[in-house]
């Protein structure tokens, strides 16, 4: 079954599609799943980056409105095209899938 949510695309470094510069620090790339999308405390979030699960998290009450801020670890980031999205699952096993974001990671100058 699916959750009846209209999810936004994953935002990375402030964009939901386009070019990203590879991270030079140790933190990776800063990402956001926006709040105010009707997901609830206790829902399970999973972020997929080029078919690899790179972040899992249980939603808190604060994140229902504020969104979930996190880093995509540097070990998952390679130069070139990236398809990224996320899923949210509730306690009943219902799942909502976000639209895919298309990024292109370029070398830092």
N, C-alpha and C positions, 0 to 999 in steps of 0.2 A: 504494500500500500504506500501511497505517497502522502506527504503532508501538503496541505493546500496553502503554500507560501509562494509569493512572487519575490524571489531573492535577487539582490543586486550582484554584480560581478565582483570578484575579489579585487581589491585595490592594493597595489604594491608601489611603494614610494610615491603614493598620491595619484597614480593613474590606473585605469582598469583595462587598458589596451595600449600597446605602443612599445617604445624603446626604453630599456632599463640599462643603467651602467652597472657593470659587475661591482660588487662591494669591495672596498679596499681595507676596511676594518675587519674585526673578528666577528661582528654581530650578524652579518648576512644582510638580507634585504628586509626593510620594515614593511609590514603588511597589515591590512585591516579588513575584517568582515564587518560591514556597517551594522549599526543598531537600528531599532525601530522597524524590524522586519517580521514581527509577530512570532519570533522564536521565543522559547521560554526557559527559565531556570531549569537545569537538569538535562536539557537537550544536549546531544553529543555532536560536536563539530569535528569534521575531518577535512583537512586541506590537501588537495592533490596537485602536484607539480610535475608535469611530464610523466603522468601515470604512476608516480611514487607518492605514498602518503608521507607528508613532511611535517604535519602538525595535527595533534588531536587534543581536544579540550572539552570540558564540561562547562556549559554556560552558567554564569552566575546571575543573580537578580540585577546587579548593576549593569552587566553587559547586555541585558535585554534592550536597554535604551542607548547605552554608550558605545556598543560594539565591542569587538574583540581585537585588540592590538597585539601583534606578535612579530617575531622575526622568522623568516625562512633561512635556515642555517646555511652558512657558506658552502658546506659540503655538498649540498644539493644543487648549487648554482653553477651552470656551465654556460659558456658562450653559445649564442645561437638562439633559435626559436624555442618558445615555451608555450605550452597550453596548460592553464591552471584554472581550477575551480574548487568548490567546496561542497560538502554535503552536511545536512543537519538531520539528526534522527531523534525521535522522541522515545519515551519509555515503552511505547507500544510497538516499536519497530517501524513506524512510519518514517519515510525518508523524503527530504526535499533536496533537489540538486540545483546549484546555481548555474547560470550561463557560463560558458567558457570565456576566459580572458586570454588573449593572444599577446604575448610579449616577445621582444627580441632583446637578448642580453648582449651588450657590446662591451668591449674592453675598456677599462678605465684609462684615461690619458694622463 
